[in-house]
Amino acid sequence: MLKTDGKTSKVLLIAAMDTKGVEARYIESCLAKAGFTTLIMDMGIRGKRPGPVAVTRDEVLRAAGKTWDDIRNVTSEGDAVDIMISGGVKCALALYKADLIQGVISLGGTMGTTLGTGVMRAFPIGFPKVMISTIAAKDTEAFIGNMDIFMLNSVSDLAGLNRITRKVLRNGALAIAGLVREREFHDEFSRPLAVLTTLGTTEATAARMRIHFEAWGYESVTFHTTGTGGQAMERMVNFEPVSAVVDLSLHELIDHHFGGAFDPGPERGRAALQKGIPTVIVPGNIDFLVTGPMAQARVNFPGRRGHKHNANITCVRTSLEEIQRIAEIMAGYCNESTGPVAVLVPMKGFSCLDHEDGPQPDPEGPRVFAETFAKALTRTIHFETVPLHINDEAFSEVIVGALQKIGGLRKIEVDRLPSRQPATWNPYSSLHTLDRFSGNQHTTPEATGDALAA
């Protein structure tokens, strides 16, 4: 790798220099005019490299533990790309950990975007990332994942310099320059960080918890458990210095194991427990699976109760067997945990849908979860059944008390904290009123179809 002078801000430019060398050099020149040094990492695997780079393709291959013979013997270009991403991540993070780069930019088509974002996703949230891509106007979830990557549509193909590509590449260069420059003047947060999960169906308690955290001097970050939300939360727990976790919504586990739409993958629920962060777990929102429109729900889950959340989402009532399975899984996670844990079971319902006045309650659900969890638990934790609904105002006080007991909450003195009072809310004063917290229109069970039978 090239040595740097340490005087100017530096941006890592990821490019396949055999096919995008001219365009990469143009980005380099734009960044130089803006006062930045560019470190180019060559991820090309075919033609010649035009000019010197900071990280050569040979170094990328060595970092991946591979040789050019390995590249030549792979069965597809996709396998070769995977090798280069593996080595590229190691080289890029080495530069980051040595404080040699302050941002990252890349450019390319489908392959270049796969390479660039594959490396970018390894950086923490907040580290500036810009991807100039020919496919940025398409569905980019596979490339962005749960990370904060800025995607810039190239409009035309990135094939040489012309009046279109010059404008787009220059804008991309100035975008990363602006992100890096502003980041340099941004004060680091000093308050302890608390992480909270929720959906609109438990937002009453989530809103109160944010107020509690602020009153105690904590900064809180909330994640909606919609699949990508849970993934982002798990990643943040691994990257950021998190002081406390309140996992109020375990809904994604239901969807992962039983075919719902908000599937976060198999690792959901593990990060905080494995890292030893003080964690309060509440089995919120495990009373329903999320699927598509009502017609699709009838096909996927025939004979079940379903609630029309909106035109595109139906909440299908979970069975007691499914709740039992989630209790066993969570007990297993807690048994393997390395730090303090509290599990609180709200015995009067898991969400506003699971309320005695809601569209699809089942009073047996909390009992089944609590009994199954207690039976499967093999280590000592703070486990409590609470005779409240999850959205009851008093339930947030129980969570605060549990956090204090396990060492996840201590008073922090913060000057001029805003004065706010916890909101009071009766979610079912009328099922035809706008949900104050989620912005969703509730309707009566009869209006949605109590069962998903054809």
Protein Blocks (a to p, Z undefined) as FASTA:
>chain_A
ZZdehlaccddddddfklmmmmmmmmmmmmmmnopacddddfbfkbccedjdfbdfklmm
mmnopafklmmmpcbfklmmmmmmmmmmmmmmmmmmnopafbdcddddfklmmmmmmmmm
mpcehiacddddfklmmcfklmnmmaccddddehiacedjdfklmmmmmmmmmmmmmmmm
mmmmpccdfbdcddddddfklmmmmmmmmmmmmmnopacdddddehjmmmmmmmmmmmpc
cfbdcdfblklmmmmmnopablgbjkgoklmmmnopacdddfehklbccdddfklmmmmm
ghiacddfblmbccddddfklmmmmmmmmmmmmmmpcbdcdddddfkbjbfklgfklmbd
cfklmmmmmmmmmmmpcbdcdddddfbdfklmklmmmmmmmmmmnopaccdddehiacdd
dddddfklpfkbccfklopacddfklnopafcZZ
